[in-house]
Amino acid sequence: MAMQLPQKRAADSPAIPDRLYFKIGDVARICAVETYVLRFWETQFPQLKPGKSGTGQRLYRRRDVELALKIKNLVHTEGYTISGARQVLEQGQRRPDPKPAPAPKLPLLQSVASPREEGIASAVAQARSELRKIAGLLASPDPNPPRRRARLATMPPAPDSLFPS
């Protein structure tokens, strides 16, 4: 079942044959670019990942061919740089997230708490008190600054001869 494309769209994009897989040479002919350009695009666009046959030959699916045509259009026709085209494609794949549901309002501390919750609350309170003590130690001036030691050790006077007896 072939779809009828609008006249403008049909003139812009070449016809893609109705096949499951395309070799890199076929895709290069459809996109009117060299094969090395397609291999380069594979390194630059993570969305473009053709499968490989048992012999290691690249096998593009229809969506890969359509993506290659879209990349060619962005880079060659619309004048995007490779990184700009990558950003356009990444933004096109993202769907706007629906507004997140508001978080349910929970009381900070319930009057009737389970033993597990009480244990957690006491651990948090203990950690807070320890952190306050540490902050106080860091904020107070150091009463006993460490003494500086001489970096060079004193050497005994050298004897007059190299080989003392």
Residue pairs with C-beta under 8 A, 6 or more apart in sequence:
2 18
5 13
12 73
13 69
14 30
14 31
14 32
14 69
16 30
16 62
16 65
16 66
16 69
17 26
19 62
20 61
20 62
21 51
21 59
21 60
21 61
22 30
22 59
22 60
22 61
22 62
22 64
22 65
23 57
23 58
23 59
23 60
24 35
24 38
24 39
24 50
24 57
24 58
24 60
25 35
26 60
27 38
27 60
27 64
27 65
27 68
28 34
28 35
28 37
28 38
30 65
30 68
30 69
31 38
31 65
31 68
31 69
31 72
32 72
33 72
38 68
41 48
41 68
41 71
42 48
42 49
42 50
44 82
44 86
45 67
45 71
45 85
45 86
45 89
47 67
47 89
47 93
48 64
48 67
48 68
48 71
49 64
50 58
50 59
50 60
50 61
50 64
51 58
51 59
51 61
52 58
52 59
53 59
60 68
67 89
70 89
71 85
71 89
74 80
74 84
74 85
74 88
74 89
75 81
75 82
75 85
80 88
109 121
110 117
113 121
